[in-house]
Amino acid sequence: MIKNVLIGIGGTGSRVIESVVHLCAAGLGPDKLHIFMIDPDQGNGNLTRTKSLIKRYTEVREKFQRTENNKSFKTEIIIPPGDAPFIWSIFDERDYTLSKYINYDNISQTRPEIADLANVLFTEKELTTSLNEGFRGHPSIGAVVMADPPMDEYPFKLLWDGIESLGKNDLRVFIVGSIFGGTGAAGFPTLGSRQLIKFNEKMHASLGSENSRVLLGGALVLPYFSFSVDTAKSADEPMFVTTSDFPIATKAALQYYDDKELGFDQYYFIGDSLAQKVGEFSTGSSTQENKPHYVEMVSALSSFDFFAQSGDNVSDGKKYFLASRENAEVTWNMLPLTRASKDLTDQRRNFKKAISNFTIFSYAYLTYGKKELGRNHRDVTIQPWYSENFKKDYKEESVIYNPRHTMNSDLYAAMDDYLNSFLFWISAIDDRDKVLLVDSGKMIKGAISNRKLDLIDPEENRGVVGQIIKGESKKLDFNAFRGNDGLLDAIIKNETITAGSKYLNIFYDAANRFNLRNLVNN
């Protein structure tokens, strides 16, 4: 039995997990995936966004009854039960400093030689700056405070639950974080040390000699974005980094990984030279909420590649995988989806299909689908697709036969919220220049925001739906989707699911068939 665990560290780690969740919603990823995150900056906007997203995903998956051909929300995302935390915030109280963590005032009196060593290793600012907003690009601080995590408590307990029943390499642990920042750069090698996870004897990971129940992999995200620095805002900050610091930090980190013998079995190095802007300067907290980026999606896909490897193909010795842009453009046909070159063409085709289907489903449902739900049953029955599915057996009081029944409202609310987040994510990745996956301008009016999107009405601009997916297409208009060509007219005969789930499945099925007809070289 294989157990998959994904750990995201710091701001980059949380944004990669955001991509993981959306890819799982589109039908990609393993069947089961345990997830938790590590970040001392509990108010971080990126962390908050991902935390809320995971909860929305699990809620939708619980309420949405999918038909056999609907692969969306396939992955069961597992987080600690009940109110147990799935984020390790490291510190138990506010305004924690490194000085307080190492009990600097006390050792100055009792062990002055140790205090002198601390003064050599750390500056006064590093010792006294509050760490509630992370480690501010100083991984040496983070490495000190993250060296002894509470392995027998949640969220780490999620990692070890049931480990006694697992065999060699059955516990697949994948860690992701940036190589150039603070929290990720500190936590990645710290958790990757040989004794902390890979050969942890206390938690029964080690099987003796060089054998372990844990197969440890990780994605080191190299510099890939930029941000503007407001000198007025940064003037009052005691410690912060800018994008000009990234190359130096990266070079030093790579030298470290080359020299040290850590516990990782497989490394993924993922970077980009576009240096696209993902937001404004922020040291942390709620103001640090960056736009999604395609490198985060590629990093998420690297975890899927890691989890997908069969036990028979796992060999001893280190493996290194590198991904970077092959040319100036990011297209469907250049994404690095697998280590197996013979499978790459099929995987790219499947990836495009999954993302395209979920994008068209999200867009069509949030516009036309919701509008039709807002009308009364009698008025909508003139539509062939609706009449075939809901007119014959319609019962006002039945949640099985009435898509507007109040018991279906919770499903729609959860799905509306999630699909809006997905369209924000996939649209924000579109830079309208080099990243040629979707055309956000065909879906969204004005600025792309994590809040409610202002979507273009496909009935008023019928041609947009056939051009949302970038690349060669037949540019079919909304008449092809709505039913004039039979795409939305599929009859779902299943009396075990609610009318709300049936309604959503109709739109997902139509999106699938629309893309099969519209996209070239699927």
Protein Blocks (a to p, Z undefined) as FASTA:
>chain_A
ZZdddddehjklmmmmmmmmmmmmnogacfbdcdddddfblmlmklmmmmmmmmmmmmmm
mmmccdfklmghkbccdddehjbcfbdehiacehiafklmnommmmmmmmmmlmmmmmmm
pcfklmmgccknojnopaklmmmmmmmccfkbcfklmmmgoklmpcehkaccdddddfkl
mmlmmmmmmmmpmklmmmmmknomagghjbdfbdcdddddddfbdcdddfklmmmpmbdc
dfklmmmmmmmmmmmmmmpccfbfbdcddddfklpafbdcdfbdjllccdddfklmmmmm
mmmmmmmpcfklpcgdidddddddfblbdcfklccfbfblklmmmmmmmmmmmmmmmmmm
mmmmmmmmmmmmmpcfklmmmpmklmmmmmmmgcfklmklmmkbfklmmmmmmmmmmmmm
mmmmmmmmpgolmmcfbcfklmbgcjadfbdcddddfklmmmlmmmmpgcjdehiafklm
nomnommmpccddfkbcfklmmmmmmmmmmmmmmmmmpghZZ
